[in-house]
Amino acid sequence: MTSKQVMTIAVLATVLAWSTVMTVLGHLAAVAALLPSLGLLIQQIVATFSGVEERRGTEAGSAELPQ
């Protein structure tokens, strides 16, 4: 595993643990506010492990001008 993947797993574990603690303590509103961030985090983790280096839409806006 690369250091990037290890860091990603550490961040995921921290966020999920924090969400679990918030839920156990009864702070459901805080957990609901975190849901969009959790969705983005999961999307980024999937991109990290699948090896996607290119962001979506880069081809459309990065065409070089003809010389």
FENGI-V523139 format. One line per field, one symbol per residue. phi: phi as a letter, one per 40 degrees, with the letter a starting at -180 (. if undefined). Layout:
phi = ???
This chain:
phi = .ccccccccccccccccccccccccgccccccccdcccccccccccccccgcbbccgcccbbccccb
